[in-house]
Amino acid sequence: MFPSERKNTICLWYDKDAEAAARFYCEIFPDSAVSAVHRAPGDYPAGKEGDVLTVDFTVAGIPCIGLNGGPAFKHNEAFSFQIATDDQEETDRYWNAIVGNGGKESACGWCKDKWGISWQITPRVLTDAMASGGDEAKRAFTAMMDMKKIDVAAIEAARRG
């Protein structure tokens, strides 16, 4: 499907690294691909002919456009990608890829990549525990509050009580 045929696409604003960010995400996450790189057809106030303007890409099945809009706007936690993981190995792989390549750890399964995009690397065991409600959810929530990267074994132990 061409981007112009979609009803909804997430637009992510980058200073100048939309293509590098898109390619990085596509190396990490399955069901991800760069589908097009659009270049400026002529010079403009912030750049020159041939500069990358936008990048069409998919991250874990979510269609996105990366816009090289300059330094005017910065990313914050008001927007994040939430990536569900099945086990500690998958959690570690995604977390380490983001944090280990210029990103930063935060709390409760959140981290930021080197471009400032926020990611929630969330094991399904945690979301299942929260959905269960009651004491099980409370124990899992309490355990999560002390974590940066989510520890699957600790969440499982908290669920059991």
C-alpha positions as CSV (number, residue, x, y, z in Angstrom):
1,M,0.0,0.0,0.0
2,F,1.4,3.4,-0.9
3,P,1.5,6.0,1.9
4,S,-1.0,8.2,0.1
5,E,-3.5,5.3,0.3
6,R,-3.4,4.9,4.0
7,K,-5.8,6.6,6.4
8,N,-3.4,6.9,9.3
9,T,0.4,7.0,9.4
10,I,2.6,8.1,12.3
11,C,4.8,11.0,11.5
12,L,8.0,11.3,13.5
13,W,10.0,14.5,13.3
14,Y,13.7,14.3,13.3
15,D,16.4,17.0,13.0
16,K,18.2,15.4,10.1
17,D,18.5,11.6,10.8
18,A,15.1,10.2,9.7
19,E,16.7,7.7,7.3
20,A,19.3,6.5,9.8
21,A,16.6,6.1,12.5
22,A,14.3,4.2,10.2
23,R,17.1,1.8,9.1
24,F,18.1,1.3,12.7
25,Y,14.5,0.3,13.7
26,C,14.3,-2.0,10.8
27,E,17.4,-3.8,11.8
28,I,16.0,-4.4,15.3
29,F,12.3,-5.2,15.0
30,P,10.6,-7.8,12.9
31,D,7.9,-6.8,10.5
32,S,9.8,-3.6,9.8
33,A,11.1,-2.1,6.5
34,V,12.0,1.1,4.8
35,S,9.8,1.4,1.7
36,A,10.9,4.8,0.3
37,V,13.3,7.7,0.8
38,H,12.1,11.0,-0.7
39,R,14.7,13.7,-1.5
40,A,14.3,17.4,-2.0
41,P,13.8,18.2,-5.7
42,G,15.5,21.6,-5.2
43,D,17.3,23.8,-2.7
44,Y,15.2,25.2,0.2
45,P,15.9,27.4,3.2
46,A,17.1,24.6,5.5
47,G,18.8,22.4,2.9
48,K,19.7,21.6,-0.6
49,E,18.6,19.5,-3.6
50,G,19.0,15.8,-2.9
51,D,18.7,16.1,0.9
52,V,16.4,13.4,2.5
53,L,13.1,15.1,3.3
54,T,11.0,12.1,4.3
55,V,11.3,8.4,4.8
56,D,8.4,5.9,4.6
57,F,8.9,3.0,6.9
58,T,7.2,0.4,9.0
59,V,8.2,-0.4,12.6
60,A,6.8,-3.7,14.0
61,G,3.9,-3.4,11.6
62,I,3.1,0.2,12.3
63,P,3.4,2.6,9.2
64,C,5.5,5.7,9.8
65,I,6.9,8.6,8.0
66,G,10.2,10.1,9.3
67,L,10.3,13.8,8.5
68,N,13.6,15.7,8.6
69,G,12.1,18.9,9.9
70,G,15.1,20.4,11.7
71,P,15.8,21.0,15.4
72,A,12.6,23.0,16.2
73,F,10.7,20.2,17.9
74,K,12.0,17.5,20.3
75,H,10.5,14.1,21.2
76,N,9.2,13.4,24.7
77,E,7.4,10.7,26.6
78,A,4.0,11.9,25.4
79,F,4.6,9.6,22.5
80,S,6.1,6.1,22.6
81,F,6.2,2.8,20.9
82,Q,5.2,-0.1,23.1
83,I,6.8,-3.3,22.0
84,A,5.4,-6.5,23.5
85,T,7.9,-9.2,24.2
86,D,7.5,-12.9,24.9
87,D,10.4,-13.6,27.2
88,Q,13.5,-12.2,28.9
89,E,15.7,-12.9,25.8
90,E,13.5,-10.8,23.5
91,T,13.2,-8.1,26.2
92,D,17.0,-8.0,26.6
93,R,17.6,-7.9,22.8
94,Y,15.3,-4.9,22.1
95,W,16.3,-3.0,25.3
96,N,20.0,-3.6,24.7
97,A,19.8,-2.5,21.0
98,I,18.1,0.8,21.9
99,V,20.0,1.6,25.0
100,G,23.3,0.2,23.8
101,N,23.3,2.4,20.6
102,G,23.3,5.8,22.2
103,G,19.9,5.5,24.0
104,K,19.0,6.0,27.7
105,E,17.4,3.9,30.3
106,S,14.3,5.1,32.1
107,A,12.0,3.5,34.6
108,C,9.3,0.7,34.4
109,G,10.4,-0.7,31.0
110,W,10.8,2.7,29.3
111,C,13.9,3.8,27.4
112,K,14.8,6.3,24.7
113,D,16.7,5.8,21.5
114,K,19.5,8.2,20.5
115,W,17.0,10.3,18.6
116,G,14.8,10.8,21.6
117,I,12.0,8.5,20.6
118,S,10.5,6.7,23.7
119,W,10.1,3.0,23.8
120,Q,8.3,0.7,26.2
121,I,9.8,-2.7,26.1
122,T,7.0,-4.6,27.8
123,P,7.0,-8.4,28.5
124,R,3.5,-9.9,28.0
125,V,3.8,-11.4,31.5
126,L,3.6,-7.9,32.9
127,T,0.6,-6.8,30.8
128,D,-1.1,-10.1,31.7
129,A,-0.4,-9.5,35.4
130,M,-1.8,-6.0,35.3
131,A,-4.9,-7.3,33.4
132,S,-5.5,-10.0,36.1
133,G,-6.4,-7.3,38.6
134,G,-6.5,-7.7,42.4
135,D,-3.5,-8.7,44.5
136,E,-1.7,-10.3,41.6
137,A,-1.7,-7.0,39.7
138,K,-0.7,-5.0,42.7
139,R,2.3,-7.3,43.4
140,A,3.5,-7.1,39.8
141,F,3.0,-3.4,39.7
142,T,5.0,-2.9,42.9
143,A,7.8,-5.1,41.5
144,M,7.8,-3.1,38.3
145,M,8.2,0.2,40.0
146,D,11.7,-0.7,41.1
147,M,12.9,-1.7,37.7
148,K,14.4,0.0,34.6
149,K,14.4,-3.0,32.2
150,I,11.7,-5.4,33.1
151,D,12.9,-8.6,34.8
152,V,10.5,-11.3,33.6
153,A,11.4,-13.8,36.4
154,A,10.8,-11.1,39.1
155,I,7.4,-10.3,37.6
156,E,6.5,-14.0,37.5
157,A,7.6,-14.4,41.1
158,A,5.5,-11.3,42.1
159,R,2.5,-12.8,40.4
160,R,2.8,-16.0,42.4
161,G,3.1,-14.0,45.6
